[in-house]
Amino acid sequence: MRWWGRWVSGSLAAGATMFLVGAAFYFLMPVVAPTISPQFENNPTLYRPWPGWTRTYMVAHPLVYGFVFAAVFLGLRRWSAFPPGVRAGLVYGAGVFAVGSLPVYLLAFASFQTSPDVVLSWIAQSLAQYALAGMTLGCVCDGASLRVSTILPAPASRVWGLLPLKDTFLYITRGMMSYTDTDQWPTRLFTEGTTLTTRVRLFGWGPSSPHKVAVVRVDDAQGEIETKECGGLVRVWNHQMRVEPVSGVECRYTDCIEVQAGLVTPLVWLFAALFYRYRQRRWQHWLQASTVNAEPGAAPDTGRDLVSGSS
């Protein structure tokens, strides 16, 4: 994505995040701290009434300021050694709060007859807005990563033998994702150099989206498989699968994912977090079901699936 595209998408994401956090504080504060709201209402000489242009400004401010917020972040990355990513966005947002907001609130407390709980509510809201907006900004501009691990009740050699197979892949994804033309896929799905083009449907219904999977590395010695994937709104979906022995009867299976999808990256990341945890639970079922088969990787009795779906 070009700089201006990152700026626009990052600005919208950061502004929307600040707006939503502000709205959450507005509606939750009377419930969490019911003594604060009456202080604004009972002191009209110090606080402006909420109806009118004050409310309009408070609604518009985060959406407009998001463009400045994103521009400075991208400028720091472009003209300095400031790092990219979600964590860098968090550091940036916390820095904006520490430099731009906290001194102002402390000065206001020192200058006006404002109660400590009101000032603390301002500080908490501002910190939450800028920190979360920074994280969202880093996520949208640079993508996000995810690591999900589980202990499987099988030796590493057995899981590694099952991992590359088409039957395994279809079983562990069934229920959340369906694919077209699976009958044309090779039995051993993950072979280095293999490229698959398919269409996917979330939960097996609705419109399908194109998806491309390129297997770029299969390392038998390290027990790792890497794919580079993309499709639809998702520009980058890099996936590493790793199998590590824990004992003679258990192993650790890990999914490492990197996603980039512009403005919808946070939603894609959230889906990936749910999807790969679901897959790892299905791994447990697959190992139990495939135990009764004579050949490793032979399809189990899918009639026992807890979730059905098209493949």
Secondary structure, 3 states (H helix, E strand, C coil): CCHHHHHHHHHHHHHHHHHHHHHHHHHHHHHHCCCCHHHHHCCCCCCCCCCCHHHHHHHHHHHHHHHHHHHHHHHHHHHCCCCCCHHHHHHHHHHHHHHHHHHHHHHHHHHCCCCHHHHHHHHHHHHHHHHHHHHHHHHHHHCEEEEEEEEECCCHHHHHHHCCEHHHHHHHHCCCEEECCHHHCCCECCCCCCEEEEEEEECCCCCCEEEEEEEEEEECCCCEEEEEEEECCEEEEEEEEEEEECCCCCEEEEEEEEEECHHHHHHHHHHHHHHHHHHHHHHHHHHHHHCCCCCCCCCCCHHHCCCCCCC
